[in-house]
Amino acid sequence: MPTLDDIRQAAQELEGRIHRTPMLTSSALNERFGADLVLKAELFQKTGSFKVRGLLTKLLRLSAAERERGVITVSAGNAAGALAWAARDAGVPATVVMAKTAVQAKIDAARGYGATVELVEGDLMAQYERIKDERQLTGVHPFDDEDVITGHGSLGLELLADRPDLGTVLVPVGGGGLISGVATALKLVKPEIRVIGIEPQQADVVSRSLEAGEPQKLATARSIADGLAAPVCGTRNFPLIQQYVDQVVRVSEDALLEATRLVMSRTKLALEPAAAAPFAALLEGSIQLDEVTATVVSGGNLDVSKLML
């Protein structure tokens, strides 16, 4: 498991390579939810997503031989763009495996950063493993990896450095990469802080894993918040979530759509539905706030057509 020193080292390695994203406020949202809300605007991060924190950390720690072979990951979109950017920055060939149904803007972003994009059907992980083995590429898991988790922990350190008065942090949840890193960093620095994860009802693999006591896999995981539609909970992420996350709540598709429109209209931030998950939970009343609260807002490449439904 990552230590606080590990996370601090990763933050130092990332310094100057990625953005230190701002923390924004909205009086309209504060009034709507009756709380002092702070938005960690990771949509202004390199590639528009927090993903570069963990994937660049991983890339920086690969051996020369692993880099020489080239790297590969599997992604709904944000990790694809992040790895493609990080690999270009490091001069490493990159391949990303994506579903044929992935958001076109995310496919274009990965290609734009120079990655080879393989669009596949069926089980994404199985296709990823097949291509990795056939081409003898170095696998980079988008979330189930200790270096990736450690890199994401840098976001937690930034939260507390900029707002040490935080009492609660709300984190969107997919396979568990972001929340395991952020929660570990937060709790190791400030054990009394509350960390709450939010995931779609239609892609609730982390909630199911916590209920079962071990990582689970879903037969299907589809949501308007495609960035959170991971079918598996990471085996390295799970024990950290068990230890450091206070609560994980589910939100409906209708709430995700309403929350995305609400936050966009009040803040003018072009966030994707995955980033609106915490606000969906607030709309549904599944989280009670009585302290200064931060929510992570990561953008990626927004498919505006989804908001037209």
N, C-alpha and C positions, 0 to 999 in steps of 0.2 A: 504493500500500500504506500502511496506517496506520503512523504513527510512534509512538514512545513518548510524545511530547508530545501527539499526537492522543488517545491512550488516556487519558492523565492528564486532559486537558481534559474528555473525556466523563465520566470518573469524577466530576469536580467538578460537572458539570452534573446528574448523577444524585443527588448527595449531598442527602439530605433529602427526596428524592422517592420513593426506594425503600428497602428494608431492607438493612442490612448484615447478611448472614445469618451464623449461628454456624458454628463448626467443632467438630464433635462427635467423641468417641472411643467405642470399644466394646472392652472387654477380651476379651469373648467372640470377637469377630471377629479381634482381634489374635492370640489363641491359635489360632484355627482356621487362619489363613493364615500364622502365624509372621512377622508384620511389624508395624510401628508405623503403623497406619492412622488417617487423619484424614478425616472426612466433612464436606465443604462442603455444608451443608444448605440448598440453594436451594429445597427444597420449602416453606420458610418465607418465600420471596420473595413480593412482591405477585403475586397470581393463582396462586401455587404453582409458578412456573417461572422459570428464568433469562431467559426470552424477553423480559421487560419491559425488561431492560437495553438490548438492541439496538433494540427497536422504539420505546421511548420516546426514545432518542437520535435515531433517525431522525425521529420526529415533531417533536422540538424544533428540528430543523434545516430543516424545510420552510419554504417561503416562504408569505407570507400568501395568495397566490393558490392555492397547492397545498392549503392547509388549507381554504380556502373551498370548493373543489370536493368535499372529502370524500375519505377514504382507503379503500383496499381491499387485502386480502391474501388469501392462500390457505393453508390449514393443515389438518393432521390434528386440531388442537385447541388445543395450548398457545399457538401464535402467535396464534390467533384470539382467545383470551381476553386475551392480553397486549396486542394492538393495541386491542381493544375497551376495555380498562381505560385504556390510555394516551390514547386518543382522547377518552374521556369526561372524563378529567382535564384535557385541553387544550381541551375544548369543540369538538371536531371530529367531524363525522358519520363513522361507520365502517361498512364492509360487509366481511364475511368469507365466503369461498367454502370450503365444506367438503363432503366426500363424504357421501352419504346414509347410509353405513355408519359414520360417525364415532361415537365414544363419546357417548352421550346426555348424560352429565354435562358434557362439554366443549362441546357445542352449547348446553346450558342456561346454562353459565357465560358464553359470549360474548353470548348474548341478555340475560343478567342485567346485564351491563355496558353494555347499551344499543345493541349493534351490530345491524345487519340481517344475518341469516344466510341465505345462499343455499346450499341443499343440492342437490348436483348428482351426476350419474352420468358415467362415462367419464373422459376426460383432464382432471384437475383444473386443470392449468396452462392448457390451451386454454379451458376454461370461465371461468377467472379473467381471461384476456386479453379474451375476448369481452365479459364484463360490464363490465370496466374501460373498454373502448373505447366500448361502447354508452352508458354513463352518464357518460363523460368524468370518471372518478374518478382520483385520484392513486394510482398503484400503489406498494405497499410490499412488496418481496419479503421473505419470512420469514427468509432467510439469505444470499442472494446480493446483498449490498449493503454498501458500504464503511462507511457510518454504523452499520449493524447490527453488523457485525464489530467496529468500534471500541468500541461500547457493551458488547459481550460481553467485550472485553478488560479491562473494569473488574473482572471476576471474578478474572482472573489477578493483578491488582495486589493485591486483597484477600487472596488466598491467600498471597502472599509477605509482605505486611505483617503478617499474623497468625502465619505460620509460616515465617520466613526459612530454617529448616533443612530445608525440603522438598528431597528428592532426586528424586522421581518424582511426576507428576500423571497420573491416569487420567481420561479424558474420554469420555463416551458420544458416539457419532457418528451423525448423520443425513445431512443435506446438506452439513454442514461449517461451519455458522455459529458454533456455540459453540467448537469446537476451534480454528478458525482465529484467532478473537479471543483466546482464552485462551493458546494457544501463542505467538502473537506477543508478547503482553505478558510472558509468563514468560521467553521467550528473550532479549528485549531487555533485561530486567533481570538475568537470571541465565542466561547461555548454557549453562552446564554441566548445567542441570536436564534430566531426561528427561520427555518428553511422549508419552504413549501413548494412542491412540484405540481404542475398542472399538465394533464395529458388528455387527448380526445377520447371520448367514450368508445369510438370505433377503432382505436389503436391504443388500448390500455394495457400494454404488455407489462409495464412496470408495476402497476397496481395489482395485476394478476400474479406477478412474480412475488410481490410482498405477501400477498394472501397465501400463496402456496409455500412460501419459505425457501424458494429456489428459483433461478431464472427460468422463464417460460418462453415459448414460441407460439405465435398466433398463426392460424391457417391463412388468414387474410388481415391486412391492416391498411385501410383506406380512409382518408380524411381530407377535407378541404385544406387542412393544415398538413400538407404533404411532407413538410420537413419534420413532422413529429410521427409520421406513420411508419415507425420501425416495427418489423414483425418479431424482433427478439430483444430481450434485455441482456445487456452485456454481462458476461461472467465476472469480469473485473470491476464493472460498475456496480453490480448488485450489492456486494458486501459494504461498499462505501455508502450506498443509498440507505441500506439497513441501519448503518451506524450513525449517519450524520443528518439524514433528512427526517424532519419531524412529521411530515404529512404529504401524501400525494392524493390529489382530487381529480375526478373526471369531469369533462365539460362536453356539452352537446355540440353538434354541428351548427345548429341555429345560433347558439350563443357565440361560437367562434366567428361566424359571419357578422353578426351584429356588433361584436366587440371590435372587429377589424374596421368596420365602417365608422364606429364611434371614435376610435383613437385617431384614425386618419383625419376625420373631420375636425377634431379638437386640437390636434397637434400639427397637422399637415405633414406628418411623417409617412412615407410610403412603405409601411411595414406589411409583411405578408401574414396570413392567418396564424402561422405557427407562433409568431411573436405576440399575437393578441390573446393567446391562451390564458394568461393571468387575468386579463380584463374580462374574459368570458366567465371565469370563476367568480369574479367580483359581481358581474351582472346576475349570475345565478344564485348569489348569496351563500356560496359554499365555503367562503373564507371570511372570517371576521377580523377586521383590522382595528387596532387601537394604539399603534405605534408608528414611527417613521418607517415607511416601506419602500423598498426598491424592487422594480421589476425589470427583467432583462428583455430588451427589445432588439431583436436581430432581424435584419431585413431580407437578405438574399436577393433574388430576382423575382419581383412580384408579377404574378399572372393576374392582370386586372380583370380578365374575363370572369374569374371566379366571383368577383364582387358584384357582377351584373346579374347574378341569379335571382 
